[in-house]
Amino acid sequence: MSPRRVTLADVAKIAGVSPTTASLALSGRGRELRISQDVEQRVLKAAAELQYRPNIVSVGLRTGTTRTIGFVSDTVATSRLAGDMIKGALEAARERGFMLFIGETEGDAELERLLLQAMHDRQVDGIILAAMYTRTIRVPKGMAVAPAVLLNALPKQPSPLPSVIPDEIEAGRVAARALLDAGHREGIHLIGAGPGRRNVPAGGSVAAVERLIGIREVLAEAGVKPAGGHVTPDWQPEYGLAATRALLQKERPRALICFNDRLALGAYQALDDFGLKVPADVSVVSFDDHPIASWMRPQLTTVALPHYELGRKAVDVLFTEIGRDREDDGGEGEVHRVPMPIRLRESVASPGA
């Protein structure tokens, strides 16, 4: 038989006070309501001796808060790379004394609806709706009935919900500057998208569009034009290999901007097949800071996706939403961009190195 749960009445009896007085003392409102320090200390001592734990459900009903946050995602929880978003959110929530309820949909719209409903039924104080990769989404009906934030996602239609996304435009600028700072002005090719603004993979990836905007902006300011762009069906190593091979059969580039580290891995292999060395013959810069970036030889210079910081920022923004007046929700939600730091390694050198 399991032991009986210690109740507030048990604490009150040991402390020699009424249950109401015990409740007020444990809530931290004792001094406010003129409960003496001696009484307050007796209640706290009794609670500690009995290992009393308050009933969270009843506390929630009384205070209007359950001190919980719902985190609903597509495949973030099972992704090794994007999982740091959950770690960041967990730690930011724990620092505020909140718990995170995590649910994963695997892209199933009906399961997403049921999970969100379950979160609302449990009266969570707010919800974070997250995507593994940055994309536009249809905001589920009913999302705005409680404080909510979109993480790594933007709404397809106007929505009052705020969004937290990586600053992909600035990331594109940073990647281009890394090559310019090394002295590159000619022979810069893009692998994965470009060179025109509309030359992006099917599906209109937010990362592809925004990284390309940043790259083009910085190169144009320096009076430099990309020597070419090579759109790929997907951003996997085999497509980076194929695109770079096709390029090398026509000309020799001086530098490559690969739109993610997996493409860069394929590009490395193609360069090696043609007897070219990184960075002595061709400099390479990329995005994401996937673990493979530091495994590659030479180690890859890449602009990191700040997954942990994204998760923390989402919780920060959600608490702002929880604390504000929700009557005026007619406008569009603010977009919060989290900086993407560059990891300077060994794959970029001056053209004459």
N, C-alpha and C positions, 0 to 999 in steps of 0.2 A: 504494500500500500504506500502511495506517495505521501510525503509529509504535507500537513495542512499549510496552506499559504498564510503567511503572517499578514494580518489586517491592520488598518489604521486604528481600530478599536483596541487591538492588542498593545500597540505603542502607547496609546492614551492611558490605558490601564496601568502599565508599568510606570509611566511618567507621573501618574496621579492627576491627570487633567482631562478635560472633556475632549471628545473626538474633534470638535470644531477648533479648539485651541491647538491641538496637535497638528491639524491640517494647516492652520495658518502659520505655525512655527516652521513646519517643514517646507512651506512654500516660500519662505524668506520674507514674509510680510509681518512677522511678529512685532518688530520694532515700530513699524508703521501703524499698527493697531494697538500699540501700548502694551504688548505682552512683555513681561519682565525678562531680563537676560537670564535669570536663574531658571525660570520656567522653560525658556527656549532651549537652554543647555540640557535640561532634564529630558526634553522631548528628543533632541538630537542624540543624546547618549542612549536612550531607550531604542531608538530606531537603529542605531549602529549595533547594539547588543543583539537585537532580534533579527538583524540583517533584513530589515524591512525594505521592500521595493514597491513604489507606488504603482497603482493600476493605470497604465498609460491610456487605456481607452476612456476611463472615467475622467482622468486629468484632461484629456483632449476635449471631452464634452463640456467640461467646466470652463476651460481656458480658451476654447476655440482654436487650438493648435494641437496637432499630433506629433510635432517635431520630426516629421518624416518628409522625404522628397522621393518622388517617383522618377526613375531613369529608364526610359523606353528607347530601345535602339533597334537597328536592323541586324547587323552582325558585329557590333563593336566589342561585345563581351568575349566573343570567340576569336577575335583578331589579335594577334600578338602585337602588332604595331599600334593599332588604334586603341587597344585596351588601356593604354596609359590615360586616355580621356576619363575612364571610369576611376582610375586611381586618383587623378587630380580632383575629381568631383567628390569621391569618398572622403578624402582628407579635408577638403574645404568644408564639407558638411559636418564631419566629425568635430572640427574645431569649433563649430557653432552648437554642438550638442544635438545634431540631427542625424538620423539614419537614412540610408539610401535603399529604396526598394528597386531592384533591377529586373527588367523584363526584356526579352529579345524576340523579335518578330520573324527574323530571317526573310524579311521582305514580304511577308504575308499580310495583306491589307486587313483581312478579317481578324487575324490574330492581334494585329496592332489595335484595332477597335476594341477588342475584348480586354486587352491589357490596360489600355487607357481607362476603360470603364471600371476595371478592377481597382486601379489606382484611385479614381474618384470615389468609388464606393468605400474605400478605406480612408477617405478624407485626408489624403496627403496634402501638405501645405503648398506644394507646387510640383510642377512636372517639367523635366528636361526631355525633349524629344531629339534623339541624336542619330546621325548618319555616319557610317564608317568612312566614306569619302565625301568631299564637299560637293553638294549637288542641290538642285532646286527640287522642292517637294510640294505636294498638295497638303496643306494643313488639314488634318482630320477635323471633322465637324465636332463641335463641343470642346475643342482644345482651349478656347479662350474663356471658358466659364470659370476657370481658376488661374492663378498665376502660372505662367509657362514660358519656356525659352526654347528656341530651336538651336541645336548645337551641331556645327559643321553642316548646316543646311540653310537655304534661303527659301522663302515662300514663293510659289509660282504665281499666286494671285496676291494682291495687296492684303496685308494682315497686320493687326496691331501687335503681334508677338515680336519681341526682339530676337535677333539672331546673333550667334557667336561663331565666327569663322576665322580661319587663318588669313593673314594679310598676303594673299597670293600676288597682288599687283606689286607690292613692295618687294616681294620675293623675286619676281622677275627682274626688277630693277637691280637688286643686289647681285643676282647671277650675272647679268650683263656687265655690271661695274667690275666684277672680279676679273673678267677678261680684259676690259679696257684698262684697268689699273696695271695689268701685266704687260700692256703694250700692244694688245691685239687690235687691229683695225681692218684687216682683210681676211677673207676665207673663213668667216664665222658661219657655220651651218647649224640649223635647228633640227633636232631629231625628236619627232613625236607630234609636231604641229608647225604651223607657219609656212612661208614667211608672212603671208597676208593675214589680216585680222580674222578673216572667216575660215582660214585653213586650220580647222581643228577636227579631232576625231568625231565620228557620228555620236550624237547624243548631247553635244554641246557642253562638255565637261566644264564646270566652273573654274577648276584649276587650270585647264588648258587655255581658256579664254583670258583669264586674268593674268596668268604668267606671261602670256604672249603680249598683252598690253604693256606690262612693265618692261619687258625686254625691248620691245620696239621703241618705247618712249626714251629709254636711256641711250640706246644706240643712235636714235635720230638726233638727240641733243648733242651727241659727239660727232655728228656728221658721218655716221657709219651705217651702211645698209647690210642686212644679212645676205650672205652669198647664196643662201638657199634654205628652203624649209622642206621637211620630209614628213608628211602626215602618215601615221601608222594606224592600223585598225584597232590596236590596243596597246597598252604601255607595258608589254611583257618583254623579257630578254630576246626571244626569237624575232620579234619585230624590230628591236633595236639592231640586232645582228643583220637582218635582211636590209633595212634601210641604209645602214652604214656601208654594207657591201656594195649596194647599188650605187651609192655616192662615190665610193673609192674606185669603181670601175670607170668613172667619168673624169674625176679630178681628185686632187689631194687637198683636203681641208687643212686649215691651220688651227681651228678650234671648233669644238662641238658644245652646244648647249642641249643637253638631253632633258626631256621633260619629266623624267623621274629616274630613280637609281636602277630600276630593272632594265629600262632602255639602255642606260649607260653600261650595264654589265654586258649586254649584247654588243654594244659599240666597241667596248674593250676587245672583245673576241675578234670582231671583224678587223680592227686595226692590227691586232697581232697576226691575223691570217695574211695581211698584206705587208708584214714586216715593219710596221710603224710602232714607235714607242710613245707611251704617254709619260710625261708631258713633253719630252724632248722634240718629238715630231708634231704631235697634236695635243693641245690642251683640252681637257674635258671638265665641264661643270654641270651639276645636276640639281635635283630637288628631292626632298623627303627625309634624308638621313635614315634610310632603312639600314638595319644591321649589316647588310651586304656592303654598304659604302665603306666601312672600316675594315672589311675582310678583303676587299679587292686590292690588288697590287699593281701600281701604286695606289695608296688609299685615295678615295674619291672626295674631292671638294664638292659639297652639296649644301643646299639651303634646307634647313630642318623644318619638318612639320611639328609644331609645338603641342603635341597631343595632351600632355599633362597640364600645361598652362590653359589649354582650351577648356578642359574639364573644370579647373578651378574658376576660370572666368565665368563659365556658365552658372555656377552656383552663386557667385557674386552678383551677377545680373538678376538671377532668380530672386535673391533676397531683396533687391531693390524693387522688383515687381511685387513681392509679397507685402512690402511696406508702403506702397503708394496707393493713392486713390484710384480705383479702377472704373469710376463712373465715366471718365472721358477717355474712351478707347476708340475714338473715331479715326485717328491717324494711323500711319504706318509705323511699325516697330523699328527701333533703332538697330543698325547693324554695327556690331562691335568686332573690330579686326584685331587679332592677336599677332604680334610680331613673329616673324620666322627668321631665326638667327642663322648665319652662314657658318658652316664647319669647314674652316680652311685646312686642307690637308696637302696632298702631294701631286694632284693631277693638273695643276695650272702652272705654267711657266711662260716667260717671255718668248716671243716668236723666234728669237735668235739664240735661245738657250742651247 
